[in-house]
Amino acid sequence: MDLKQIGEALVAGCNDGRAKANLRVLYAPDAQSVEAADMGGGTTTTGIAGIEGKHDWWEGAHDIHKSTAEGPFLHGTDRFSVIFDMDVTNKETGQRMAMKEVGIYHVAGGKITREEFYYPM
């Protein structure tokens, strides 16, 4: 797949509830996921199993009322971004939050090798 196809597949998977299933299709085995803030386990997670664990944590800790992905927005031959819009309730605190974040995805060899998330803090 080329950059545009990878980006389109990622966005479609996020919007269709297949984000976690897409990890093994779209990501390199040693891909890195980098958060803007430390959520308790550091800012960088490496490997598909670790990134799956992040998905498990997020889905387990939140009731997801709405989640959409917009894009991809291509940059050169090796990067794209996606805008995420979410409405979630933290299960532990009961706090409902409307959230937006931008994901920047780096691609090499037909796979996502790094994702970086940017959001207001």
C-alpha positions in Angstrom: 0.0 0.0 0.0 1.1 3.5 -0.6 0.9 6.4 1.8 -2.6 7.5 0.8 -4.0 4.0 1.0 -2.5 3.4 4.4 -4.0 6.7 5.7 -7.4 5.9 4.2 -7.3 2.4 5.7 -6.4 3.8 9.1 -9.2 6.4 9.0 -11.8 3.9 7.8 -10.8 1.5 10.5 -11.1 4.1 13.2 -14.5 5.1 12.0 -15.8 1.6 11.5 -14.6 0.3 14.9 -11.6 -1.6 13.5 -8.8 0.5 14.8 -7.3 -2.2 17.0 -7.7 -4.9 14.3 -5.9 -2.6 11.8 -2.7 -2.6 14.0 -1.5 -5.9 12.7 -2.3 -4.9 9.1 -1.0 -1.4 8.9 1.8 -1.1 11.5 5.4 -2.3 11.5 6.1 -4.9 14.2 8.4 -2.4 16.0 6.2 0.6 15.5 6.3 3.3 18.2 3.3 5.2 19.7 4.1 8.5 21.4 1.8 10.5 23.6 2.2 14.2 24.4 1.8 13.4 28.1 2.7 10.5 30.4 -0.5 8.7 31.3 1.3 6.5 33.8 3.4 4.3 31.6 5.7 6.7 30.0 5.2 8.6 26.8 6.5 6.0 24.3 5.1 2.5 23.6 7.0 0.2 21.2 5.6 -2.8 19.4 2.2 -3.9 18.2 1.4 -5.7 21.5 2.2 -2.6 23.5 0.0 -0.4 21.2 -2.8 -3.0 21.5 -2.4 -2.6 25.2 -3.0 1.1 24.9 -6.2 0.5 23.0 -7.3 -2.0 25.6 -6.6 0.5 28.4 -8.5 3.4 26.6 -11.5 1.2 25.8 -11.6 -0.2 29.3 -11.2 3.2 31.1 -13.8 5.1 29.0 -17.4 4.9 27.8 -17.1 6.1 24.2 -20.2 8.0 23.1 -18.7 9.3 19.8 -15.3 8.9 18.1 -14.5 10.1 14.6 -11.4 10.3 12.5 -11.0 12.9 9.7 -8.3 12.6 7.0 -5.8 11.6 6.0 -3.9 14.8 5.4 -0.8 13.9 3.5 2.6 15.4 4.0 5.3 14.5 1.5 5.9 10.8 0.8 6.3 9.5 4.4 3.8 11.2 6.7 0.1 11.9 7.2 -2.1 13.3 9.9 -5.5 12.5 11.2 -7.9 14.7 13.3 -9.7 12.7 16.0 -12.9 14.0 17.7 -14.1 12.1 20.7 -16.9 12.3 23.3 -16.1 10.0 26.2 -16.8 9.5 29.9 -14.1 8.4 32.2 -15.5 5.3 33.9 -13.6 5.9 37.2 -14.5 9.6 37.7 -17.7 9.8 35.7 -16.4 12.9 34.0 -17.6 13.4 30.4 -15.1 15.0 28.1 -15.2 16.3 24.5 -11.7 15.8 23.1 -9.8 16.6 19.9 -6.4 15.4 19.0 -4.1 15.2 16.0 -2.2 12.0 15.1 0.9 12.3 13.0 1.8 9.0 11.3 5.2 8.2 9.8 5.3 5.5 7.1 8.3 3.5 5.8 8.3 0.3 3.8 4.5 0.3 3.4 3.9 0.3 7.2 3.2 2.8 9.9 6.5 3.0 11.9 5.6 5.8 14.4 2.4 7.6 15.6 2.5 10.8 17.6 -0.5 12.3 19.3 -1.0 16.0 20.0 -3.7 17.4 22.2 -4.4 20.4 24.5 -3.4 19.8 28.1 
